[in-house]
Amino acid sequence: MLDGTVFLITDRPDNSDILRGELSLVADCKVIRFDAVLDITQKPIGVVSDVTLDRREAASAMRRAFAELKTADVPVICLLRNMGEISLRDAKNLGATCCLSALTTPAMIARTVMAQVIQDRAERPTRSIERGVARATEVLTRLFDGVRSNDQISLTHIDASLDPIISAVREGGLTRWLDRVWTHDDATYQHCLLVAGVAAKFSLHLGFSTDDRNHFVRAALLHDLGKARIPLSILNKPGRLDEGETTIMRTHPVIGYEKLKAAGCDLLTLGAVRHHHEMLDGTGYPDGLSGNSIGDTVRLMTICDIYSALTEKRAYKPAMPTSVAMAILSDMTGRLEGGLVQSFGEAMATAS
């Protein structure tokens, strides 16, 4: 028997005892009238719709119900009185993941529900990763295009990308996130997505509150926005940058800071964007901050940024093993906070 609850939505609750009994062998089963307000605060693991969709009233009610169910992202088995092409298409358009004839035996319906839920659980981490990468890439594309064209940028879509990133790392694991991000064509986008995923993993390990975690991942996603104004010949150069190129590259924190400040970005994110290359010993840039003048968010972000840069894959170099990257971070005593590096290593050791 599976953990969780299966919703049985029906327009004939008085005749649902047999089906409910079979579904109860799969998981806890809750019978809901088709015209009742659907409450998914207790998220179901699967849904069976036993409703005559040919009736306008029922179709309208189920359209509202299916809209709610889409946010739950669970398998929905639709029992149809008519298995014709139009009925199948309408059910799929509503959100059904599987359609069966209403004449199917209750035992077979229950077995189908179990198979769908098991398959959904197996595929959920991959779907979560794809959704998180897609949402974050969409946000980065809008912002980078705005910076490149020197237009005013909008921050309205950023927050909607944060939960998909965090959920992807929580559900799918950091290793899956990194494997997917490493296939990204744009090296700068790839790096921002890597740092965002690493930051999500680190903040989850540290037990941040939801607000603090969102702030940290937002800063990670946006930290290199200023690179939109750096020539590609410098960004993608496989070898060491010369002095002039280094000077140009080091303008990116201030560029990102100024663009985000003009857009009304929060102070925490602004600080991380401007100072993520600062070092505790004062050898960083752009402002040469040191010691207590460097805040906690920046100290955490710098570790995530350096680790991601060391371990990312490029056409001209393979990914550095985590053990080697952590050894380099540990050797940066005096430049990075040792206790945070140790905690970060613990977080990466549990990445899966």
C-alpha positions, -999 to +999 in steps of 0.1 A: +000+000+000+013+034-010+017+064+014-006+093+006-042+098-006-059+091-039-088+114-048-118+099-064-138+127-080-172+115-091-207+125-101-222+094-086-208+091-051-236+068-040-223+042-065-186+045-057-182+020-029-167-008-049-142+015-067-133+032-035-127-002-018-103-012-046-085+022-045-082+019-007-060-012-013-036+011-031-037+041-008-060+061+014-090+071-008-110+103-005-143+105-024-151+140-036-183+152-054-175+167-088-191+200-080-173+204-046-145+229-041-113+209-045-088+214-017-053+202-026-036+215+005-033+178+014-017+170-019-029+137-035-006+112-050-031+105-077-066+113-089-094+092-105-120+112-123-153+093-126-174+120-142-196+122-173-177+149-192-204+151-219-226+171-195-219+208-197-222+213-159-198+184-152-173+195-178-173+231-164-167+218-128-140+194-139-122+222-158-119+241-126-108+209-107-082+200-133-068+235-132-062+230-095-047+196-101-021+209-125-004+227-096-003+194-077+015+177-107+001+142-101-012+115-124-049+119-132-068+088-145-100+098-163-129+073-167-148+080-199-183+069-208-173+075-245-139+064-257-142+082-290-114+104-304-131+136-294-137+125-258-102+113-254-088+146-268-111+166-245-099+147-215-063+151-224-068+188-229-083+190-194-052+174-180-058+136-179-026+116-179-044+084-186-079+075-199-098+043-193-133+032-202-158+037-174-166+000-179-131-010-167-132-032-136-125-014-104-096-038-097-080-029-131-085+009-123-068+004-090-038-014-106-035+014-132-035+040-104-007+021-086+013+018-118+008+055-127+018+067-092+049+045-091+059+057-126+052+093-115+075+090-085+103+076-106+100+104-132+093+133-108+130+141-101+138+144-138+107+165-144+115+187-115+151+193-128+138+201-163+112+225-150+137+243-127+163+247-154+138+259-180+123+285-156+156+298-145+169+300-181+138+319-191+145+345-164+182+347-172+175+352-209+152+381-203+176+398-179+207+393-199+190+405-231+179+436-212+214+443-200+230+437-234+206+462-250+210+486-221+173+486-215+156+489-181+153+454-167+123+439-149+126+417-118+090+406-118+096+370-130+126+362-108+108+350-077+087+326-098+119+308-108+133+303-072+110+276-059+115+254-091+152+257-086+151+248-049+125+220-055+146+206-083+177+203-061+157+190-031+137+164-051+162+155-079+195+161-061+223+184-069+241+158-091+212+156-115+209+194-115+246+197-124+244+170-150+215+188-167+230+223-164+264+211-179+246+205-212+236+242-215+250+259-246+258+293-231+287+292-207+276+322-187+241+309-182+256+275-173+277+291-146+247+311-131+226+280-131+254+260-115+259+286-087+221+288-081+219+250-078+249+248-055+235+277-034+202+259-031+219+227-019+241+247+006+211+266+020+191+234+024+220+219+042+223+249+065+186+248+073+178+283+061+143+296+065+122+298+033+128+336+030+166+334+036+169+305+012+150+324-015+171+355-010+203+334-013+193+315-044+181+348-060+215+364-054+232+333-068+211+333-100+218+370-106+254+373-094+270+374-128+244+395-146+270+421-155+288+396-177+261+404-203+282+434-212+315+416-213+327+406-249+322+370-257+359+368-268+368+374-232+341+353-216+348+323-237+386+326-239+400+291-231+433+304-217+444+329-191+432+364-196+458+391-203+460+423-181+436+443-203+411+415-206+412+410-168+405+446-163+374+444-185+362+411-169+365+427-135+339+453-144+311+428-144+302+430-107+296+467-108+277+465-141+253+439-126+250+459-094+241+492-112+215+475-135+198+457-106+199+488-084+182+508-111+155+481-113+148+483-076+165+451-065+168+443-028+199+453-009+209+417+000+211+406-036+228+439-046+255+433-021+261+397-033+262+408-069+287+435-063+309+418-038+310+380-047+347+384-057+358+401-025+381+381-002+385+383+036+422+394+032+413+424+010+427+410-022+394+407-040+375+432-062+359+456-070+361+474-037+389+456-019+367+448+011+381+428+040+372+411+073+340+423+089+331+445+060+322+414+041+287+401+050+276+365+056+257+363+023+288+373+003+310+349+023+287+320+014+282+332-022+319+334-029+324+298-019+296+286-041+309+307-070+345+295-068+334+259-064+311+261-094+339+277-115+363+250-106+340+221-112+321+233-143+326+215-177+339+234-207+348+223-242+385+229-233+385+213-199+368+184-180+350+190-147+373+191-117+365+163-091+348+176-060+376+164-038+402+185-057+379+215-058+373+212-020+411+209-014+416+242-033+389+259-013+404+246+020+438+260+010+423+295+006+427+300+044+425+337+052+407+345+020+376+324+027+360+316+060+373+282+071+342+271+090+319+279+061+342+260+037+341+230+060+303+232+062+301+236+024+322+204+020+298+185+042+269+198+020+287+187-012+295+153+003+258+146+006+250+158-029+231+131-048 
